[in-house]
Amino acid sequence: MLILLSPSPTSLLPPINTHNATATRTKFRRQPLLKVRAESSEGGGTTAETAAVVGGLVSNPVIGWSLYTLKTTGCGLPPGPGGSIGALEGVSYLAVAGIVGWSLYTKTKTGSGLPNGPFGLLGAVEGLSYLSLLAIIVVFGLQFFVQGSIPGPLPSEQCFG
């Protein structure tokens, strides 16, 4: 038979003041509970978080398609019917820039990035946006060194004339 000797469980608790025991225990117990509730947004988030998730989940693949097209053809995405594909491309670059900007602002103010958001997707979109930014820097840099310039925001005669 093995007998383990351990300190009594009461020695692990902080000393209790008899005159303020209820207030101390209540304050100690409620503080972590409120903190957990404030940080938890598993089921849903704010409207801004939801918009960033939806925008990021659409924008990051569009930027990937745009960068692939730029690297292989030297031009951005075609304008599409009524300019819709080109507009989606431009809005996608702006959305990713907005997410990265929001993340950097939050990082400087709180010391951590964006909250997890609805179902943890905002954190994933934040990471994808940083990867897209890195890919933009690499592909635009390569494009600049090979072609001498990067294509402008409007369709040019050289690409879609």
DSSP file with accessible surface (Angstrom, degrees, kcal/mol):
  #  RESIDUE AA STRUCTURE BP1 BP2  ACC     N-H-->O    O-->H-N    N-H-->O    O-->H-N    TCO  KAPPA ALPHA  PHI   PSI    X-CA   Y-CA   Z-CA
    1    1 A M              0   0  223      0, 0.0     2,-0.5     0, 0.0     0, 0.0   0.000 360.0 360.0 360.0 132.7    0.0    0.0    0.0
    2    2 A L        -     0   0  148      2,-0.0     2,-0.5     0, 0.0     0, 0.0  -0.877 360.0-165.1-105.0 127.3    1.4    3.4   -1.0
    3    3 A I        -     0   0  126     -2,-0.5     2,-0.5     2,-0.0     0, 0.0  -0.950   5.1-157.2-115.7 123.0    0.6    6.4    1.2
    4    4 A L        -     0   0  144     -2,-0.5     2,-0.6     2,-0.0    -2,-0.0  -0.865   4.7-150.1-100.4 133.6    1.2    9.8   -0.2
    5    5 A L        +     0   0  166     -2,-0.5    -2,-0.0     0, 0.0     0, 0.0  -0.879  26.4 162.8-101.5 127.0    1.7   12.7    2.1
    6    6 A S        -     0   0   99     -2,-0.6    -2,-0.0     0, 0.0     0, 0.0  -0.958  43.0 -89.6-138.3 159.1    0.6   16.0    0.8
    7    7 A P        -     0   0   93      0, 0.0     5,-0.1     0, 0.0     0, 0.0  -0.290  55.2 -92.5 -66.2 155.7   -0.2   19.4    2.4
    8    8 A S    >   -     0   0   63      1,-0.1     3,-1.4     2,-0.0     4,-0.4  -0.348  32.2-119.0 -67.1 149.4   -3.7   19.9    3.5
    9    9 A P  G >  S+     0   0  104      0, 0.0     3,-1.1     0, 0.0     4,-0.5   0.792 110.1  63.9 -63.7 -24.7   -6.0   21.6    1.0
   10   10 A T  G >  S+     0   0  103      1,-0.2     3,-0.8     2,-0.2    -2,-0.0   0.777  90.2  66.1 -72.1 -21.3   -6.6   24.5    3.2
   11   11 A S  G <  S+     0   0   73     -3,-1.4    -1,-0.2     1,-0.2    -3,-0.0   0.708  95.7  58.4 -72.8 -16.1   -2.9   25.5    3.1
   12   12 A L  G <  S+     0   0  140     -3,-1.1    -1,-0.2    -4,-0.4    -2,-0.2   0.675  91.6  84.0 -83.7 -18.6   -3.3   26.3   -0.6
   13   13 A L  S <  S-     0   0  113     -3,-0.8     3,-0.1    -4,-0.5    -3,-0.0  -0.568  88.7-106.4 -84.5 149.6   -6.1   28.8    0.0
   14   14 A P        -     0   0   93      0, 0.0    -1,-0.1     0, 0.0    -2,-0.1  -0.358  48.4 -87.3 -69.3 154.1   -5.3   32.5    0.9
   15   15 A P        -     0   0  125      0, 0.0     2,-0.5     0, 0.0    -4,-0.0  -0.349  44.4-131.8 -62.1 145.5   -5.9   33.5    4.5
   16   16 A I        -     0   0   76     -3,-0.1     2,-0.5     8,-0.0     5,-0.1  -0.860   4.5-141.5-105.0 128.4   -9.4   34.6    5.1
   17   17 A N        -     0   0   90     -2,-0.5     3,-0.4     1,-0.1     4,-0.3  -0.766  11.6-146.8 -82.4 129.1  -10.2   37.8    6.9
   18   18 A T  S    S+     0   0  138     -2,-0.5     3,-0.5     1,-0.2     4,-0.2   0.843  94.9  52.1 -70.5 -28.5  -13.3   37.2    9.1
   19   19 A H  S    S+     0   0  159      1,-0.2    -1,-0.2     2,-0.1     3,-0.1   0.766 125.8  22.7 -80.1 -21.0  -14.6   40.7    8.8
   20   20 A N  S  > S+     0   0   71     -3,-0.4     4,-2.0     1,-0.1    -1,-0.2  -0.008  82.5 122.0-132.7  29.5  -14.5   40.8    4.9
   21   21 A A  H  > S+     0   0   20     -3,-0.5     4,-2.3    -4,-0.3     5,-0.3   0.910  75.7  48.6 -65.4 -41.5  -14.5   37.1    4.0
   22   22 A T  H  > S+     0   0  112     -4,-0.2     4,-2.5     1,-0.2     5,-0.2   0.940 112.6  47.4 -67.4 -43.2  -17.7   37.2    1.8
   23   23 A A  H  > S+     0   0   49      1,-0.2     4,-2.5     2,-0.2     5,-0.2   0.910 112.8  49.4 -66.2 -39.6  -16.5   40.3   -0.2
   24   24 A T  H  X S+     0   0   70     -4,-2.0     4,-2.4     2,-0.2    -1,-0.2   0.947 114.4  43.7 -65.7 -47.1  -13.1   38.8   -0.8
   25   25 A R  H  X S+     0   0  116     -4,-2.3     4,-2.4    -5,-0.2     5,-0.2   0.921 115.0  49.0 -66.1 -41.7  -14.4   35.5   -2.0
   26   26 A T  H  X S+     0   0   46     -4,-2.5     4,-2.6    -5,-0.3     5,-0.3   0.948 113.4  46.4 -64.3 -44.8  -17.1   37.0   -4.1
   27   27 A K  H  X S+     0   0  152     -4,-2.5     4,-1.8    -5,-0.2    -1,-0.2   0.919 113.2  49.8 -64.1 -41.3  -14.7   39.4   -5.8
   28   28 A F  H  < S+     0   0  151     -4,-2.4    -1,-0.2    -5,-0.2    -2,-0.2   0.914 115.6  42.4 -65.8 -39.2  -12.2   36.6   -6.4
   29   29 A R  H  X S+     0   0  174     -4,-2.4     4,-0.9    -5,-0.2    -2,-0.2   0.882 115.0  47.6 -77.9 -36.1  -14.7   34.3   -7.9
   30   30 A R  H  X S+     0   0  164     -4,-2.6     4,-2.5    -5,-0.2     5,-0.3   0.843  99.2  66.5 -77.5 -32.7  -16.6   36.9  -10.1
   31   31 A Q  H  X S+     0   0  129     -4,-1.8     4,-2.1    -5,-0.3     5,-0.2   0.952 104.5  41.1 -60.3 -51.3  -13.6   38.6  -11.7
   32   32 A P  H  > S+     0   0   69      0, 0.0     4,-2.3     0, 0.0    -1,-0.2   0.896 113.7  55.6 -64.5 -33.0  -12.3   35.6  -13.7
   33   33 A L  H  X S+     0   0   91     -4,-0.9     4,-2.0     1,-0.2    -2,-0.2   0.936 109.7  44.7 -64.6 -43.8  -15.9   34.7  -14.7
   34   34 A L  H  X S+     0   0  103     -4,-2.5     4,-2.1     1,-0.2    -1,-0.2   0.888 111.6  53.9 -66.6 -37.0  -16.6   38.2  -16.1
   35   35 A K  H  X S+     0   0  130     -4,-2.1     4,-1.8    -5,-0.3    -2,-0.2   0.923 108.2  49.3 -64.7 -41.1  -13.2   38.2  -17.9
   36   36 A V  H  X S+     0   0   90     -4,-2.3     4,-1.6     1,-0.2    -1,-0.2   0.928 111.1  49.9 -64.6 -42.7  -14.0   34.9  -19.6
   37   37 A R  H  < S+     0   0  160     -4,-2.0    -1,-0.2     1,-0.2    -2,-0.2   0.893 109.7  50.9 -63.9 -38.7  -17.4   36.1  -20.7
   38   38 A A  H  < S+     0   0   87     -4,-2.1    -1,-0.2     1,-0.2    -2,-0.2   0.866 115.0  42.3 -68.6 -34.0  -15.9   39.3  -22.1
   39   39 A E  H  < S+     0   0  133     -4,-1.8     2,-0.5    -5,-0.2    77,-0.3   0.699  96.0  91.5 -86.8 -18.5  -13.3   37.5  -24.2
   40   40 A S     <  +     0   0   70     -4,-1.6     3,-0.0    -5,-0.2    -4,-0.0  -0.651  32.1 150.5 -85.4 124.7  -15.6   34.7  -25.4
   41   41 A S        +     0   0   26     -2,-0.5    78,-0.4    76,-0.2    79,-0.3  -0.237  23.2 133.5-140.0  44.4  -17.3   35.2  -28.7
   42   42 A E  S    S+     0   0  106     76,-0.2    77,-2.0     1,-0.2     3,-0.1   0.940  74.2  40.7 -62.3 -48.6  -17.7   31.7  -29.9
   43   43 A G  S    S-     0   0   61      1,-0.2     2,-0.3    75,-0.2    -1,-0.2   0.833 129.5 -22.4 -76.1 -30.9  -21.3   31.8  -31.0
   44   44 A G        -     0   0   40     73,-0.1     2,-0.2    74,-0.0    -1,-0.2  -0.977  56.6-154.0-167.5 172.1  -21.3   35.2  -32.6
   45   45 A G        -     0   0   35     -2,-0.3    -3,-0.0     1,-0.2    -4,-0.0  -0.753  39.1 -59.0-142.6-168.3  -19.6   38.5  -32.7
   46   46 A T     >  -     0   0   80     -2,-0.2     4,-2.3     1,-0.1     5,-0.2  -0.246  52.7-105.1 -73.4 170.5  -20.1   42.1  -33.5
   47   47 A T  H  > S+     0   0  124      1,-0.2     4,-2.7     2,-0.2     5,-0.2   0.894 121.7  53.4 -64.6 -38.9  -21.3   43.2  -36.8
   48   48 A A  H  > S+     0   0   58      2,-0.2     4,-2.5     1,-0.2    -1,-0.2   0.904 109.0  49.0 -63.5 -41.0  -17.8   44.5  -37.7
   49   49 A E  H  > S+     0   0   21      2,-0.2     4,-2.4     1,-0.2    -2,-0.2   0.931 112.5  47.3 -64.3 -44.3  -16.3   41.1  -36.8
   50   50 A T  H  X S+     0   0   63     -4,-2.3     4,-2.6     1,-0.2     5,-0.2   0.918 112.6  49.2 -64.1 -41.6  -18.9   39.3  -39.0
   51   51 A A  H  X S+     0   0   62     -4,-2.7     4,-3.0     1,-0.2     5,-0.2   0.904 111.1  50.2 -64.4 -39.4  -18.3   41.7  -41.9
   52   52 A A  H  X S+     0   0   14     -4,-2.5     4,-2.7    -5,-0.2     5,-0.2   0.895 110.9  49.6 -66.0 -38.1  -14.5   41.2  -41.6
   53   53 A V  H  X S+     0   0   10     -4,-2.4     4,-2.6     2,-0.2    -2,-0.2   0.959 115.2  42.1 -64.5 -50.1  -14.9   37.5  -41.6
   54   54 A V  H  X S+     0   0   87     -4,-2.6     4,-1.5     1,-0.2     5,-0.2   0.947 117.8  47.0 -63.7 -46.1  -17.2   37.4  -44.7
   55   55 A G  H  X S+     0   0   24     -4,-3.0     4,-3.1    -5,-0.2    -1,-0.2   0.908 114.3  47.2 -62.1 -41.1  -15.1   40.0  -46.5
   56   56 A G  H  X S+     0   0    0     -4,-2.7     4,-2.2    -5,-0.2    -1,-0.2   0.883 108.4  53.9 -69.6 -37.5  -11.8   38.3  -45.7
   57   57 A L  H  < S+     0   0   82     -4,-2.6    -1,-0.2    -5,-0.2    -2,-0.2   0.794 118.6  36.5 -68.7 -26.0  -13.1   34.9  -46.7
   58   58 A V  H  X S+     0   0   74     -4,-1.5     4,-1.4    -5,-0.2    -2,-0.2   0.868 118.1  49.9 -86.6 -43.1  -14.1   36.3  -50.1
   59   59 A S  H  X S+     0   0    6     -4,-3.1     4,-2.5    -5,-0.2     5,-0.2   0.868 101.7  58.4 -69.8 -40.6  -11.2   38.7  -50.5
   60   60 A N  H  X S+     0   0   12     -4,-2.2     4,-2.2     1,-0.2    -1,-0.2   0.930 108.3  44.4 -63.4 -44.0   -8.2   36.4  -49.8
   61   61 A P  H  > S+     0   0   84      0, 0.0     4,-2.5     0, 0.0    -1,-0.2   0.897 112.4  53.7 -65.0 -35.5   -9.0   33.9  -52.6
   62   62 A V  H  X S+     0   0   15     -4,-1.4     4,-2.7     2,-0.2    -2,-0.2   0.921 109.0  48.5 -63.6 -40.8   -9.7   36.7  -55.0
   63   63 A I  H  X S+     0   0    1     -4,-2.5     4,-3.0     2,-0.2     5,-0.2   0.906 109.4  52.9 -65.9 -39.1   -6.3   38.2  -54.2
   64   64 A G  H  X S+     0   0   40     -4,-2.2     4,-2.3    -5,-0.2    -2,-0.2   0.933 111.5  45.9 -59.7 -43.8   -4.7   34.8  -54.7
   65   65 A W  H  X S+     0   0  123     -4,-2.5     4,-2.5     2,-0.2    -2,-0.2   0.917 113.5  50.1 -64.0 -43.0   -6.3   34.6  -58.1
   66   66 A S  H  X S+     0   0    1     -4,-2.7     4,-2.6     1,-0.2    -2,-0.2   0.920 111.6  46.8 -62.5 -44.7   -5.2   38.1  -58.9
   67   67 A L  H  X S+     0   0   11     -4,-3.0     4,-2.6     2,-0.2    -1,-0.2   0.890 111.9  50.8 -68.7 -37.5   -1.6   37.6  -57.9
   68   68 A Y  H  X S+     0   0  157     -4,-2.3     4,-2.3    -5,-0.2     5,-0.2   0.936 112.7  46.7 -62.8 -44.7   -1.4   34.3  -59.9
   69   69 A T  H  X>S+     0   0   21     -4,-2.5     4,-2.7     1,-0.2     6,-0.7   0.914 112.4  50.6 -63.8 -41.1   -2.8   36.1  -62.9
   70   70 A L  H  X5S+     0   0    4     -4,-2.6     4,-1.8     1,-0.2    -2,-0.2   0.922 112.7  46.1 -62.9 -42.4   -0.4   39.0  -62.5
   71   71 A K  H  <5S+     0   0  101     -4,-2.6    -1,-0.2     1,-0.2    -2,-0.2   0.885 119.7  38.8 -70.3 -37.6    2.6   36.6  -62.2
   72   72 A T  H  <5S+     0   0   80     -4,-2.3    -2,-0.2    -5,-0.2    -1,-0.2   0.837 132.9  20.3 -84.4 -32.8    1.7   34.5  -65.2
   73   73 A T  H  <5S-     0   0   86     -4,-2.7    -3,-0.2     2,-0.3    -2,-0.2   0.604  93.5-122.5-111.5 -17.7    0.4   37.1  -67.6
   74   74 A G  S  <<S+     0   0   15     -4,-1.8     2,-0.3    -5,-0.6    -4,-0.2   0.487  84.7  87.8  85.3   1.3    1.8   40.4  -66.3
   75   75 A a  S    S-     0   0   17     -6,-0.7    -2,-0.3     1,-0.1    -1,-0.3  -0.902  76.2-116.2-128.3 160.5   -1.7   41.8  -66.0
   76   76 A G        -     0   0   14     -2,-0.3    -1,-0.1     1,-0.2    10,-0.1   0.053  60.1 -51.1 -76.9-164.7   -4.3   41.8  -63.3
   77   77 A L        -     0   0    6      8,-0.1    -1,-0.2     1,-0.1   -11,-0.0  -0.362  66.6-100.1 -69.0 149.9   -7.7   40.2  -63.5
   78   78 A P        -     0   0   56      0, 0.0    -1,-0.1     0, 0.0     8,-0.0  -0.313  32.0-112.1 -66.5 156.6   -9.8   41.1  -66.6
   79   79 A P        -     0   0   40      0, 0.0     7,-1.7     0, 0.0     6,-1.2   0.861  49.9-161.7 -60.3 -35.0  -12.5   43.7  -66.0
   80   80 A G    >   -     0   0   31      5,-0.2     3,-1.9     4,-0.2     2,-0.4  -0.171  45.8 -18.0  78.6-178.2  -15.3   41.1  -66.5
   81   81 A P  G >  S-     0   0  105      0, 0.0     3,-1.4     0, 0.0     4,-0.1  -0.445 139.7 -10.3 -66.1 118.3  -18.9   41.9  -67.3
   82   82 A G  G 3  S-     0   0   90     -2,-0.4    -2,-0.1     1,-0.3     0, 0.0   0.686 122.6 -69.7  68.1  16.4  -19.6   45.5  -66.5
   83   83 A G  G <> S+     0   0   29     -3,-1.9     4,-2.3     3,-0.0    -1,-0.3   0.637  97.6 135.8  78.4  14.3  -16.2   45.7  -64.7
   84   84 A S  H <>  +     0   0   63     -3,-1.4     4,-2.4     2,-0.2    -4,-0.2   0.886  68.1  47.3 -68.2 -39.0  -17.4   43.5  -61.9
   85   85 A I  H  > S+     0   0   45     -6,-1.2     4,-2.3     2,-0.2    -5,-0.2   0.928 114.2  47.4 -70.1 -42.2  -14.4   41.2  -61.7
   86   86 A G  H  > S+     0   0   25     -7,-1.7     4,-2.3     2,-0.2    -2,-0.2   0.899 112.4  50.0 -63.7 -38.0  -12.0   44.2  -61.7
   87   87 A A  H  X S+     0   0   57     -4,-2.3     4,-2.8    -8,-0.4     5,-0.3   0.924 109.5  50.8 -66.5 -41.7  -14.1   45.9  -59.1
   88   88 A L  H  X S+     0   0   73     -4,-2.4     4,-2.3     1,-0.2    -2,-0.2   0.903 109.5  52.1 -61.9 -38.8  -14.1   42.8  -56.9
   89   89 A E  H  X S+     0   0   30     -4,-2.3     4,-2.0     2,-0.2    -2,-0.2   0.942 111.8  45.1 -61.8 -48.0  -10.3   42.7  -57.2
   90   90 A G  H  X S+     0   0   34     -4,-2.3     4,-1.9     1,-0.2    -2,-0.2   0.925 113.7  48.4 -64.4 -43.0   -9.9   46.3  -56.1
   91   91 A V  H  X S+     0   0   89     -4,-2.8     4,-2.7     1,-0.2    -1,-0.2   0.876 108.3  56.7 -66.1 -33.2  -12.3   45.9  -53.2
   92   92 A S  H  X S+     0   0    1     -4,-2.3     4,-2.5    -5,-0.3     5,-0.2   0.918 105.8  49.1 -65.2 -42.4  -10.5   42.8  -52.1
   93   93 A Y  H  X S+     0   0   48     -4,-2.0     4,-2.2     1,-0.2    -1,-0.2   0.913 113.3  48.0 -62.7 -40.3   -7.2   44.6  -51.9
   94   94 A L  H  X S+     0   0  130     -4,-1.9     4,-2.4     2,-0.2    -2,-0.2   0.891 110.2  51.7 -66.9 -39.1   -8.9   47.3  -49.9
   95   95 A A  H  X S+     0   0   28     -4,-2.7     4,-2.5     2,-0.2    -2,-0.2   0.930 111.0  46.7 -64.8 -43.7  -10.6   44.8  -47.6
   96   96 A V  H  X S+     0   0    3     -4,-2.5     4,-2.6     2,-0.2     5,-0.3   0.915 111.9  51.1 -66.3 -39.4   -7.3   43.0  -46.8
   97   97 A A  H  X S+     0   0   62     -4,-2.2     4,-2.5    -5,-0.2    -1,-0.2   0.910 110.9  50.1 -62.5 -38.2   -5.6   46.3  -46.2
   98   98 A G  H  X S+     0   0   44     -4,-2.4     4,-2.7     2,-0.2    -2,-0.2   0.907 110.6  48.2 -66.3 -41.8   -8.4   47.2  -43.8
   99   99 A I  H  X S+     0   0    9     -4,-2.5     4,-2.5     2,-0.2    -2,-0.2   0.928 113.9  46.3 -65.5 -44.4   -8.2   43.9  -41.9
  100  100 A V  H  X S+     0   0   11     -4,-2.6     4,-2.7     2,-0.2     5,-0.2   0.924 113.6  49.7 -65.0 -40.3   -4.4   44.2  -41.6
  101  101 A G  H  X S+     0   0   36     -4,-2.5     4,-2.5    -5,-0.3    -2,-0.2   0.923 111.5  48.2 -63.3 -43.7   -4.8   47.8  -40.5
  102  102 A W  H  X S+     0   0   83     -4,-2.7     4,-2.7     2,-0.2     5,-0.2   0.912 112.2  50.4 -62.1 -41.0   -7.4   46.9  -37.9
  103  103 A S  H  X S+     0   0    2     -4,-2.5     4,-2.5     2,-0.2    -2,-0.2   0.926 111.4  46.8 -64.4 -44.5   -5.2   44.1  -36.6
  104  104 A L  H  X S+     0   0   90     -4,-2.7     4,-2.2     2,-0.2    -2,-0.2   0.900 112.4  50.2 -65.4 -40.4   -2.2   46.4  -36.3
  105  105 A Y  H  X S+     0   0  144     -4,-2.5     4,-1.9    -5,-0.2    -2,-0.2   0.942 112.9  46.2 -61.4 -46.4   -4.2   49.1  -34.5
  106  106 A T  H  X>S+     0   0   21     -4,-2.7     4,-3.0     1,-0.2     5,-0.6   0.892 110.3  54.7 -63.9 -38.2   -5.6   46.5  -32.1
  107  107 A K  H  X5S+     0   0  111     -4,-2.5     4,-1.5     1,-0.2    -1,-0.2   0.901 110.0  45.6 -63.5 -40.0   -2.1   45.1  -31.6
  108  108 A T  H  <5S+     0   0  111     -4,-2.2    -1,-0.2     1,-0.2    -2,-0.2   0.841 119.1  41.7 -73.4 -31.3   -0.7   48.5  -30.6
  109  109 A K  H  <5S+     0   0  142     -4,-1.9    -2,-0.2    -5,-0.2    -1,-0.2   0.856 132.0  18.0 -83.0 -38.7   -3.6   49.2  -28.3
  110  110 A T  H  <5S-     0   0   90     -4,-3.0    -3,-0.2     2,-0.3    -2,-0.2   0.606  94.2-119.9-111.3 -17.4   -4.1   45.9  -26.6
  111  111 A G  S  <<S+     0   0   54     -4,-1.5     2,-0.3    -5,-0.6    -4,-0.2   0.426  88.0  73.1  88.9  -3.8   -0.9   44.0  -27.1
  112  112 A S  S    S-     0   0   68     -6,-0.5    -2,-0.3     1,-0.2    -1,-0.3  -0.917  82.1-105.7-136.8 166.1   -2.7   41.2  -29.0
  113  113 A G        -     0   0   21     -2,-0.3    -1,-0.2     1,-0.2     3,-0.1   0.237  62.6 -44.1 -74.6-157.8   -4.3   40.8  -32.4
  114  114 A L        -     0   0   13      1,-0.1    -1,-0.2     8,-0.1   -11,-0.0  -0.281  68.7 -97.7 -67.7 155.2   -7.9   40.6  -33.3
  115  115 A P        -     0   0   52      0, 0.0    -1,-0.1     0, 0.0   -75,-0.1  -0.223  38.9-101.7 -66.2 167.0  -10.3   38.5  -31.1
  116  116 A N        -     0   0  100    -77,-0.3     6,-1.5     6,-0.2     7,-1.3   0.843  57.6-165.6 -61.5 -33.4  -11.2   35.1  -32.4
  117  117 A G    >   -     0   0    0      5,-0.2     3,-1.8     4,-0.2     2,-0.2  -0.192  45.6  -5.3  77.4-171.3  -14.5   36.3  -33.6
  118  118 A P  G >  S-     0   0   12      0, 0.0     3,-2.0     0, 0.0     4,-0.2  -0.393 138.8 -16.8 -62.6 119.4  -17.5   34.1  -34.6
  119  119 A F  G 3  S-     0   0  142    -77,-2.0   -77,-0.1   -78,-0.4    -2,-0.1   0.718 118.6 -70.0  58.9  23.2  -16.4   30.5  -34.5
  120  120 A G  G <> S+     0   0   28     -3,-1.8     4,-1.1   -79,-0.3    -1,-0.3   0.582 105.8 123.1  76.3   9.1  -12.7   31.5  -34.5
  121  121 A L  H <>  +     0   0   69     -3,-2.0     4,-2.7     1,-0.2     5,-0.2   0.790  60.9  62.8 -77.6 -26.7  -12.9   32.6  -38.1
  122  122 A L  H  > S+     0   0    0     -6,-1.5     4,-2.4     1,-0.2    -5,-0.2   0.911 103.5  49.8 -66.5 -38.1  -11.8   36.2  -37.5
  123  123 A G  H  > S+     0   0   24     -7,-1.3     4,-2.2     2,-0.2    -1,-0.2   0.900 111.8  48.8 -63.8 -38.9   -8.4   34.9  -36.3
  124  124 A A  H  X S+     0   0   52     -4,-1.1     4,-2.6    -8,-0.3    -2,-0.2   0.923 111.3  48.9 -66.6 -42.8   -8.1   32.7  -39.4
  125  125 A V  H  X S+     0   0    0     -4,-2.7     4,-2.5     2,-0.2    -2,-0.2   0.894 108.9  54.4 -64.3 -37.8   -9.0   35.7  -41.7
  126  126 A E  H  X S+     0   0   28     -4,-2.4     4,-1.9     2,-0.2    -2,-0.2   0.946 110.6  45.4 -60.7 -46.6   -6.4   37.8  -39.9
  127  127 A G  H  X S+     0   0   35     -4,-2.2     4,-2.1     1,-0.2    -2,-0.2   0.916 113.0  49.7 -63.3 -43.6   -3.7   35.2  -40.5
  128  128 A L  H  X S+     0   0   77     -4,-2.6     4,-2.6     1,-0.2    -1,-0.2   0.874 108.2  54.5 -63.1 -35.6   -4.8   34.8  -44.2
  129  129 A S  H  X S+     0   0    0     -4,-2.5     4,-2.4     2,-0.2    -1,-0.2   0.896 107.6  49.0 -67.0 -38.8   -4.7   38.5  -44.6
  130  130 A Y  H  X S+     0   0   75     -4,-1.9     4,-2.2     2,-0.2    -1,-0.2   0.901 111.8  49.6 -66.4 -37.9   -1.1   38.8  -43.4
  131  131 A L  H  X S+     0   0  110     -4,-2.1     4,-2.5     2,-0.2    -2,-0.2   0.905 110.4  50.4 -65.8 -39.5   -0.2   35.9  -45.8
  132  132 A S  H  X S+     0   0   16     -4,-2.6     4,-2.7     2,-0.2    -2,-0.2   0.907 108.7  52.2 -63.4 -40.8   -1.9   37.7  -48.6
  133  133 A L  H  X S+     0   0   64     -4,-2.4     4,-2.4     2,-0.2    -2,-0.2   0.921 109.9  48.6 -61.7 -42.6    0.0   40.9  -47.7
  134  134 A L  H  X S+     0   0  104     -4,-2.2     4,-2.4     1,-0.2    -2,-0.2   0.931 112.0  48.9 -62.8 -42.9    3.3   39.0  -47.8
  135  135 A A  H  X S+     0   0   38     -4,-2.5     4,-3.0     1,-0.2     5,-0.3   0.893 109.5  53.0 -64.4 -38.1    2.3   37.5  -51.2
  136  136 A I  H  X S+     0   0   23     -4,-2.7     4,-2.7     2,-0.2     5,-0.4   0.939 109.8  47.9 -61.2 -46.4    1.4   40.9  -52.5
  137  137 A I  H  X S+     0   0  108     -4,-2.4     4,-2.0     1,-0.2    -2,-0.2   0.935 115.5  44.9 -62.0 -43.5    4.8   42.3  -51.5
  138  138 A V  H  X S+     0   0   76     -4,-2.4     4,-2.7     2,-0.2     5,-0.2   0.959 117.8  41.4 -66.7 -51.4    6.6   39.4  -53.1
  139  139 A V  H  X S+     0   0   21     -4,-3.0     4,-2.8     1,-0.2     5,-0.2   0.922 116.5  48.1 -67.8 -42.6    4.7   39.3  -56.4
  140  140 A F  H  X S+     0   0   61     -4,-2.7     4,-2.4    -5,-0.3    -1,-0.2   0.899 112.5  50.6 -64.0 -38.1    4.6   43.1  -56.8
  141  141 A G  H  X S+     0   0   26     -4,-2.0     4,-2.3    -5,-0.4    -2,-0.2   0.936 112.4  45.6 -63.2 -46.0    8.3   43.2  -56.1
  142  142 A L  H  X S+     0   0   78     -4,-2.7     4,-2.4     1,-0.2     5,-0.3   0.913 112.8  51.2 -62.5 -42.5    9.0   40.5  -58.7
  143  143 A Q  H  X>S+     0   0   11     -4,-2.8     4,-2.8     1,-0.2     5,-0.6   0.907 110.0  49.8 -60.8 -41.7    6.7   42.2  -61.2
  144  144 A F  H  X5S+     0   0  111     -4,-2.4     4,-1.4     1,-0.2    -1,-0.2   0.912 113.1  45.3 -66.1 -41.1    8.5   45.5  -60.6
  145  145 A F  H  <5S+     0   0  171     -4,-2.3    -2,-0.2     2,-0.2    -1,-0.2   0.861 121.2  38.3 -73.5 -31.2   12.0   44.0  -61.1
  146  146 A V  H  <5S+     0   0   99     -4,-2.4    -2,-0.2    -5,-0.2    -3,-0.2   0.939 132.3  23.0 -82.7 -50.7   11.0   42.0  -64.2
  147  147 A Q  H  <5S-     0   0  102     -4,-2.8    -3,-0.2    -5,-0.3    -2,-0.2   0.653  97.9-123.1 -92.1 -21.0    8.6   44.5  -66.0
  148  148 A G  S  <<S+     0   0   49     -4,-1.4     2,-0.3    -5,-0.6    -4,-0.2   0.378  85.3  34.5  91.5  -6.0    9.9   47.7  -64.5
  149  149 A S  S    S-     0   0   67     -6,-0.6    -2,-0.2    -9,-0.0    -1,-0.1  -0.975  75.8-117.3-163.6 168.5    6.4   48.6  -63.1
  150  150 A I        -     0   0   71     -2,-0.3   -75,-0.1    -3,-0.1   -10,-0.0  -0.869  45.4 -94.2-111.9 151.6    3.2   47.2  -61.7
  151  151 A P        -     0   0   47      0, 0.0   -76,-0.0     0, 0.0    -1,-0.0  -0.324  42.4-116.6 -65.4 149.1   -0.1   47.5  -63.5
  152  152 A G        -     0   0   54      2,-0.2   -76,-0.2     1,-0.1     4,-0.1  -0.153  28.7 -99.4 -76.0 176.4   -2.3   50.4  -62.5
  153  153 A P  S    S+     0   0  139      0, 0.0   -63,-0.1     0, 0.0    -1,-0.1   0.723 104.2  65.0 -73.7 -19.6   -5.7   50.1  -60.9
  154  154 A L  S    S-     0   0  140      1,-0.1    -2,-0.2     0, 0.0     0, 0.0  -0.772  99.6 -93.5-103.1 150.7   -7.6   50.7  -64.1
  155  155 A P        -     0   0   82      0, 0.0     2,-0.2     0, 0.0    -1,-0.1  -0.332  45.8-150.6 -60.0 136.3   -7.5   48.4  -67.2
  156  156 A S     >  -     0   0   50     -4,-0.1     4,-2.6     1,-0.1     3,-0.2  -0.680  24.3-116.5-108.1 165.1   -4.8   49.4  -69.6
  157  157 A E  H  > S+     0   0  166     -2,-0.2     4,-1.2     1,-0.2    -1,-0.1   0.827 113.2  61.9 -65.0 -32.2   -4.5   49.1  -73.4
  158  158 A Q  H  4 S+     0   0  164      2,-0.2    -1,-0.2     1,-0.1   -83,-0.0   0.893 117.5  25.2 -62.8 -38.3   -1.5   46.8  -72.9
  159  159 A a  H  4 S+     0   0   30     -3,-0.2    -2,-0.2     1,-0.1    -1,-0.1   0.883 140.6  13.3 -95.2 -46.1   -3.4   44.2  -71.0
  160  160 A F  H  <        0   0   80     -4,-2.6    -3,-0.2     1,-0.1    -2,-0.2  -0.060 360.0 360.0-127.4  33.3   -7.1   44.4  -72.1
  161  161 A G     <        0   0   80     -4,-1.2    -4,-0.1    -5,-0.1    -3,-0.1   0.739 360.0 360.0 -76.4 360.0   -7.0   46.6  -75.2
